[in-house]
Amino acid sequence: MRILATTELVKRKPIPEPIREADRSGGTNPGPRNITLDEQNPDILVPPVTDRGTIPNLKFPFALAHMRLQSGGWTRQVTVRELPVSKSMAGVNMRLNPGGIRELHWHKEAEWAIMLDGFARISAVDQEGRNFVDDVGVGDLWNFPSGIPHSIQGLKEGCEFLLVFDDGGFSEDSTFLISDWFAHTPKPVLAKNFGVSENDFDDLPEDIDRTRYIFSGKVPGPLSSDRVSNPLGQVSFSHRLMKQQPIKTSGGTVRIVDTTNFPAATTISAGLVEVEPGAMRELHWHPNTDEWQYYLEGSGRMGVFASEGNARTFDYQAGDVGYVPFAMGHYVENTGKTPLRFLEMFKSPRFQDVSLNQWMALTPPELVQAHLNLNKAMMAALRKQKWPIVK
């Protein structure tokens, strides 16, 4: 008799099949198939019976985005090219090694950012000539308005961060780089502009696509050593999100940031949402714009209602980008055993949402009952206060 290998003695995890027990529909899938993806997306493999019709794809993992590797770190992006429905916003995930520098640059789009790991030093100068330098750590934000030149450098631990731009067509490859401009400006023009000799530009970097953009540098000294005195004064582009008092409910917390508490972010607002196991971001919608999401931790599913009887459910894990088109109703439920943390991002100076529960509670009850045939217990349970997270 053959002796089973240790791995064969371990109970095998059943292979998921597209079979829905609720209405006894579907059948086995002999393949070919990607079982790992099926396991990560159970609500796509077996949609709830309430799903119906056609809704565009609302998910793209950063893990499937092209990784650009440089001497100072790496970067990858999810734009309208990777997620076609995402026309209003795009995201970039970037890592800088200790001392690694994201080159001095600017772009047409505003840049909103949150630190995910480590520490970085950021700097900028605005159109009034006011300068800015700050050190940021996990949970800190910055926002550089469109056209404002800036830089980012990893400190001794290095850093990782998420950048969000207010245009889905953004590309990291189309930013205005200082080395690129110098390389494509005649030396006599440079000499005249800076009041020096043409020979002073003999050592400008070459092959800048490889040697700049994200390149290695020395870890800077204390913040005070990088402060440049300026008679025109300073300006602030950073914000300590985790120092905000969150909105708390029995199911989790939400921290909202927009122009009311972060004036520098004039085109992007956000909510940092934490959902406890068994809880969910309540049924709601946003009356002003699309929602761009980034999943930071845990696992969850989002159900989206698109009107005309169309609805679809998607599953998300850490590192995924989600999207909700303008005004579509939705919820986000924690399907795991640990907290689910994600960002809700909006191309808007103010965070706005409409709660289904609150709307119903503040509408004449006879009118609500006439629509839905709800009993007294259900009507009594409606809340006039907004609870972003319910359990």
Secondary structure by P-SEA (a helix, b strand, c coil): cccccccccccccccccccccccccbbbbcccccaaaaaacccccccccccccccccccccccccbbbbcccccccccccccccccccbbbbbbccccccccccccccbbbbbbbccccccccccccccbbbbbcccccbbbbbccccccbbbbccccccbbbbbccccccccccccaaaaaaaccaaaaaaaacccccccccccccccccccbbbbcccccccccbbbbccbbbbcccccccccccccccbbbbbbccccccccccbbbbbccccccccccccccccbbbbbbbccccbbbbbbccccbbbbbbbcccbbbbbccccccccccccccbbbbbbbbcccbbbbbbaaaaaaaccaaaaaacccccaaaaaacccccccccc
